[in-house]
Each structure stands twice: as structure tokens, then as C-alpha cells.
């Protein structure tokens, strides 16, 4: 697939997820076949104007060569800040700029950003136009279907964004009101695809190769983006690329958790790495018989060695896990 002047490999993309899609997550998903990924969202105004938050923002912007193609996601509501931040981040080597028009979190929407922008289609266009005028790399937008069931306007907003210079649109088929409940509406994804000439990426409820195939067939979209379906399961990208599902064994999942832990500790330092790894380990262990007590225990452990020992000592079908 081609987005603007950027040729992307086959496969699914890793969605931007706050607190999840950091450099380690992106690296692991790339290793298993993710075509590209997007950073956690970065506040455009904060990036430019809040030196007291510089360290936290810089952590969001860490990018390693092992991650493959990576775009950076910006959120806010002021076109000028978007344009200035985008130009600066393009210079830092990100492959494209993604504009967040879909985050449903109250702390974001209360300031008129994220999915709150869907209530101001004209402003959405102004933001895209400002970013398009400030960078030479591709510009993409990520939308939700609408603010609530009475205001499903993603096709309209997508059309405006495309007219103002967006090179691709990613559509999560849920409203802001839904948050992450219910089912992603594939009819809205199809409507967005029919409304624009640029590539459209479908997002929502893609957890397997079978899901990806069904979404593409039903919506006509050009690619799929995986969010929560990749948490504890980077193998989903391998399966989507191959076109068939081959779920990892419990031993493979535990080994994956140990590797994720190790990379986080190397990237962030042991203390913070162990803390960050806890949620990921819980996702890796989800559904493994008898692992509930192990998850609870790991939440109390403080060192890498302790967590590795607990994981390696867990009995799984077929024998002990090795690394």
C-alpha cells in the first residue's frame, strides 16, 4: 500500500495506544510482521511549549531502528501548534504524521481534542491543512465513527480531511460514547472507504487473521490496524501476514512475556521496566489455565529476576518454559 510518497509493506499496522505502543511494543510487533506502527499520542502544544514535560514527552518519542516504519501521532486542537510540532517531528525522522481525532478519554475530549474534534468538522480540515503545509512526509488521520449514535459523521470528516491533504484515513468503528464497548461498526468503515479516494485503514475488533480477512471483505478497506488485539499477542501480525491463525502455545506466550520484560528493563531501567511490564505480562498470561494466581503474584514482584523466576517456574502443558 502507498500512502503519499511512502510505500508500506504488506500486513497489518499496530495502532497507537496510550501507555502501550512504546518503542518495545512496536519493536516486538514489527518482528512478528507489523507493516508499520504509530507512537503513543503526543500533545502538540505540550511538545512545543511545556519544557517541564520535556522528559516525559521525549520518552514517548524514543524510536529505534528495529521498529521498522513508525509514524508519530499528535493530538490537540490548535492548527498552528499542530503545524509547528509536525515540522519538528518530521525532522526527527518519523515516517509520517498522524492526527488524533479519535481518542475517547475524558481528559483529552474535555479540552476539545481527540474525538471531540468530530463535532467540529471544519476545524478538522483546518488542522489537516496546516499540517499538510508544514511537512513533506505523509499526513494521516485517525477517526472514530462519531461522537455518539446520533452523530455518526466519520464519512463527512474523512472527506474533509482528504480534501485538505490527508494521505490516508484510519477509522475505528466505534463512537466516542461507546469507548471500547460493544462491537465495531463495519458499515461505518465501508462508508468512510466509499467517501474518499485515499487509502482507508480499518480498526476495531481485529484479533486474528480471520477477523482481518472478514473486515477487509466487508468494508473494502485497504488495510487493517490492530490495537488491543496485539496486547500480549504480537503473533497476530504474523498470522495476518500469512493469512491463517496459529495461536502461540502457553510456553511460547510465557517466553514472549519474559522477552518483553527484558526489553523494557533494558530500555527503561529495571525498576521502571518491571512496573511497565506488569500489564503486558498479564495480557500474555490471559487465558492460560491456572495463571490467575501467577498474575496476582507478579503484580507484587519488584525485580526482573523475581519476575523471570516466577514465569519460568510456572507449569505449562508440554514442560517448562525456557529462554
Buried (B, 14 or more C-beta within 10 A) or exposed (E): BEBBEBEBEEBBBBBBBBEBBBBBBBBBBBBBBBBBBBBBBBBBBBBBEEEEEEEEBEBBBBBBEEBBBBBBBBBBBBBBBBBBBBBBBBEEEBBBBBBBBBBBBEEBBEBBBBBBBBBBBEBBBBBBBBBBBBBEBBBBBBBBBBBEEEBBBBBBBBBBBBBBBBBBBBBBBBBBBBEEEEEBBBEBBBBBBEBBEBBBBBBBBBBBBBBBBBBBEEBBBBBBBBBBBBBBBBBBBBBBBEEEBEEBBBBBBBBBBBBBBBBBBEBBEBEEBBEBBBEBBBBBBBEBEEBEEBBEEBEEBEEBEBBBEBBBEBEBEEEEBEE
